[in-house]
Amino acid sequence: MPIEVVLLFAWMLVIAFLAFIACTFEDLESDIGSQSNPNSQVQLAAQVGQINRFFNKAISGEPLSNAMYCVTAGTIAWILLMQLEPLVPGEEWKAAVLAIPIGVLGAVAINMIFSTTSHCGRTAAMKRFEQPIYLDVLYGHLIPIGAHAFMTTFCITWIAYIQSNIGTLAGNPALDHPFALPLLCFVWGITVGSIGSSTGDVHYGTEREFQDRPFGEGKRVVYHGKITRYASCGVRTQKDIAGFCAKFGGPCTGMTFGLIILFTNWTTLVGMQLGGFLPNLPAFTAIGDMAAIWTIVLGLLIVAALAVGNLIFVKWVRKKCGPFVGV
């Protein structure tokens, strides 16, 4: 196999690993700031008499907010790259090592500003229900939010950079992605937020947040807002939920994003290889059609295998653990 093709597959593995890290931290960041599923309970808590110390920064859905942060980082990095890359011809990656962290820091600053204004605004709106703004909660959550957001945006920006230059990195510039860096950041920002919002919602710490309810029970509307405020050590905040979710919810969400990136990109590369589209890019339409057919067939096989595996796993879990007996 030509070295260019081997490098393409290797870089796709790097992208999948970065995707795992990005979505893991995205899920935990939304847990700390209560931007995901817990947000509904946080907003309702004071209205049902549950004064709480939870941080609430939901200003929009996770897909849109993460897209905004990633595009901000990607745009700043892109502008810096255009200025710095001519200074290091032949070693453009050195410019990326400087440009991408600077862009991510700018995005994190916007994230923390929005987190502050949204939390204070939402909590102030609960004044009639005697919900105070706890300054230690405000100050204590900004750094963890910024740190987790930095990791998410950092990994997504690097994914976009690698993809936009993957042909050059693999030794065949003709395979570079046609999309610019900020556009790729937008696509992956929306994707990482969507997966964090959907997969992460199932594992966001409800077992800790509702300690007074049996495990496995669906949360009825009557329980919304009745947040368990006390744990084994003092009054709880969102940071406690993040610590719990880091054991399972975050990695599970990161694995979802990482596998999606891995399967979609590898099936494309394998299809291109089987269709004779690699290592060179022929101009024949028939070869391109054959590569697309191979890619679609491989994708369908993977989906079928995952569906069968999920069915077998669910049956095993139900048989081993038994159904939940509600009240």
N, C-alpha and C positions, 0 to 999 in steps of 0.2 A: 504494500500500500504506500503511495507517495507520502512524503513527509508533510506536505501541505494538508492532506486529508487527516493525517494523524493529529496534527496541531489543531485543526478545526474541532475534532472531537475532544481534545484536551481542553481547549478554551471553553467549550460548552459545559464540561464538568466544572470548571471554575465558576462559570455563570450560575450553574445550578446550586453550587455551594454558597455563593453570595446571596442567592435568592432565599435559601434556607435561613441564613443569618438575618436578612432584611425583614422577612415576615415574622420571624420569632420576636425580634425587638419591636416590630410594629404592633403586634398583639399586646405585648407587655406595656408599651407606651400608652395604648388606648385604655388598658386596665388602670394604669396609674391616674390618668386624667378623666376616667369615666366617660370616654367618648363613644364607647360601643354599647353593648346591651345594658350594662349596669346603669347607663345614663337615665333610662326611663324610671328606674326605681329611685335614683337620686333626686330627680325632679319631683317625684310624687311624695317622697318621704316626709318633708315638712308639712305637707298638706294633710297628712293623716297622723300628725302629732309625733313623728319620729325625727327629732332634731338630731342631726348627724354631723360628722366631721369628714365627709367624703368630698374629694375634689371633683368639680364638674366643669369640664372645658368643652363640651360638645357645642361646636359652632356650625358644623355641617357634617355630612356623612364622612366616614373615613376615606372612601375613594377620592372625593373632591379635595379634601384637605391634604391628603398625601400627594395627590397630583400637583397641588399648588406648591408644596414644599420642594418636591423633586424637580419641578420645572424651574423654580427659583434657583436651586443649586445648579442645575444643568445649564441654565442660561448664563449665570455668573462664570461657571467653569468654562463654558464655550467661548465667552468673550476673552477670558484670560488665556485660553489655549491659542486663540488666533494671534495674540500678542507675544506669547512666550515660545511657541513652537519654532518660529523662524530663528530663534536665538540658539537652539540646540538641534541643528539639522542631523537627521539620522538617529537621534535619540529623543524623539518626541514624547516618549513616556515620562521623561524627567519633568517636562512641563506639566503633565497630568498629575504627577505626585504633589505638585504645589497648587495647581489650579483647583482640583476637585475638593480638597479639604477646605479651602477658602470659600468656595461656593456653598458647601454644606454648612459651614458656620453661619453664613448669611441666612440660609433657610431656617436653621435652628433658632436664630434670633427672632425671626418672624413668628415661628411656632410659639416661643415663650411669651411674646407680646400678646398674641391671640389667646393663649391659654390664660394669661392674667386677666385680660379684659372680659373674656367670656365667663370665667369662674366668678369674678366679682359682680358682673352684671346679672348673671343668673341667680346668684345667692341674694343679691340686693332685692331682686324681684320677689323673694320669699319673706320679705320683712314682715308682712302682715301675719305670717305664720310663725314669727319669732325665731327664724333661722338666722343665726349670726354668721359673720365672716370671720373665721378663725385665722388669724395672721400666721400662726405656726403651720397650719395646713397649707396656706398659700405659699409661704416661703419654702417649706419642706418638700413640696412636690415639684417645684419648677426645675430644680437641678436634675432629678431623676427623669422628668419628662424630656428635658433637653438632651440628656445623655442617651436615652433610648431612641429619641428622634434622630440624633446624630448618626447612630449606627444604621438605622433604617435608610435614611437619605444617602448616607455615604455608600452603602452597598448598592443601592439602586443606581446612583450616579455612575459607579464603576461598571455596573452591568451595561448601562447605556453606552459608556465609553468603549468598553470591549466590543460590544456589538457593532458600533459604528466604525470600528477599525479592525474588525476581526479578520478581514482578508489580509490586511497589511501585517497583522500579528502572526498570521499563519503562513505568510510568504507569498500570497497571491492577492494583490491589491484589488483585483477585479471582483473579489467576493465581499468587499466592504459593503456595509448596510447603506441603502440609499437615504434613510432617514437621518436628519441632523440630531445631534446630541440632545437638545432640549425636547424635541418631539418624542424621542425614545424615553426620556425621563417622564414625560407626560403619560405615555402608554403604560409603563411599568409602575408609575405612581398610582394610577387608577387601579391597576391590577392588584398590587400589594394591599391597597386599602380595601378592595372588594373581598379578597380572600381573608384578610384579617377580620373584616366585619361579619363574614358568613361563617367560616370555620371557627374563628376565635370566639364567637358568641356562645358556642356550645360549651366552651371550657373556660369561661371567664371568672370562675371563682364562686359560682352560685352555691357550692357546697359550704363555703365559708360565709358567704354573705347572708345565707338563710339557714343558720345553724339550728333554728327552732323547727325546721320542717324536715320530714324524712328524706333521705337521699334517694334520688331518682324520680321524685314526684314532679309532675309538671306544675309550674308556678301559676296558680290561678290569679285572676285579676284582683281578688280580694286581698291577696298578699302583697301586691305591688306597693312599694314604698315602705313596707315594714322591714327595714334593714336591721339586721343584728348589729348592734353598735359596739358590743363588748366581746373581747376574746380573752385569752388566758393572761395577757399582759396589757392592762389599761384599755383606753379607748382606741378603737380601730380607725384606720384611714385607708385610702386606696393603696398605699404602699404595701400594706399587709396582703391585699388581694394579689398584687403583682408578685410577691414572694411565693404565694401559693401557686399561681398560674405558671411560674417559671419551671415548675416541676413537670408539668404535663401540657397545659394549654398552649403556651408559647411554642415549645418544640413541635407539638402536633400541627399547629398552624404553619410554622416554618417548613415542615416536611411537606405539607400540601402544596405550597407555592414552589418549593424546590423540585418536587416530582413533576408538577405541571411543566415547569421550564425544561426539565430534563427530557421528559417524554416528547414534548412538542418539538424541541430542537433536534433531538437525536433521530426521531422518525423522519424529520425533514432531511437531515444529512444522510441517513441510511437510504432513503428513497432516491436522493440525488446520486448517491454512489451506485446503487443498483441500476438506476436508469442511465448511467453513463454520463452524468452531468458534471462529475468531478474527476480529476482536479481542475480541468479546464471548463470553460463555459461555452459549449458549442452554440452555434446560431440556429441549429435545426429545431423546428417546432416539435417534431415527433419525439425527440429525445427529452425535451422539457415536459411533454405530456406524459411520457412514460415515467419520469421521475415523480410527477405529481400523483400518478396512479399508485405507484409503490408507496408513497408517503401516506396516502389516504387508507390503503389496505393495512399498513402497519398500525396506523392510528386506531382503526376499527378493531384490530386484534387486541391491542392494549386495553381499549375500553371494555371489550368483552371479557378479557381476563380479570380486570379489576372488578367488574360487576359480579362475576362468579365467585371470586375470592371474598368479596364483601358479603355475599349471601351466605357462604359457608361460615364466615366468621361470626355473623349475627346469629345464626342458628346455634353455633357453639356457645356463644355468650348467654343466650336465653336459656339454653339447656343447663348450663353450669350454674348461673346465678339465679335463675327463676324470675318470673314476672314480679313487678312491684305491686303490692297490695295496697291500694289507696284507701282513704277514709272518707 
